C-alpha cells in the first residue's frame, strides 16, 4: 500500500477502507490528514443534502397536483443546497483567489513530506518523456531527480517531481488540463510557490524560500520550452 493507492481507495469509498489502507493511514501522517479532510468534505456534503422534504410533497407528486410553484421552489432549494455543499466539500469555489493554484501546490507538498526525504533516482529519460507528454521540450538538465510520482491533484492526476539544484531541493508539479491565465505566487511559513501556464496545463515550482523559487523558476524557463 502506497500513498497513491490509499488516496484512490479513500476517494472511491470514504467510509469503507480495507484493513491495509487503515494500517497505512495509521503510520502515514500525510494520508491520515488526507483521510480527515475527505471525511470532513463527506460530512459537509451529507449535511447539505439533509434538506427536509416539505410535508405532503410525495403525495402531491403522486397525485399530479398543480402546486408546481411551491414544489419548484422546494426543488430549487434542494439543488442550491447540493451545489453549495459540493463547493464547500471541494473547497474550490468558482471565484478563486489570484494565488489559488500556487497555494494548492504548497498544500500538496505539505501533505507529501515523504517526497522530500526519500530518494529513488528515476530514469532521466522518463522525466524527459513526462515533459514531452505535457507539451514541453527539455533542452537542458534541471538537476539530479530524486523522485517522480503520479499523484492525485484537484480532481485529476499530475506529476510530482523533486530534484536537486544549487538552491537545494525543489519540487516541480505538472498539472495537465487546468487553465492558468497568468503567473501566480504564494508563500507560507515554510514554502514559496510559483505557478506558470503551459500549453497543456500549468506547472508549479515549490522551494523553501522566495529567492530560491525565483532562481529555480529561471532555471526551468531556460531549460524547458513549454510551448505555451
Order of alpha helices (4+ residues) and beta strands (2+ residues): alpha-alpha-alpha-alpha-alpha-alpha-alpha-beta-beta-beta-beta-beta-beta-beta-alpha-beta
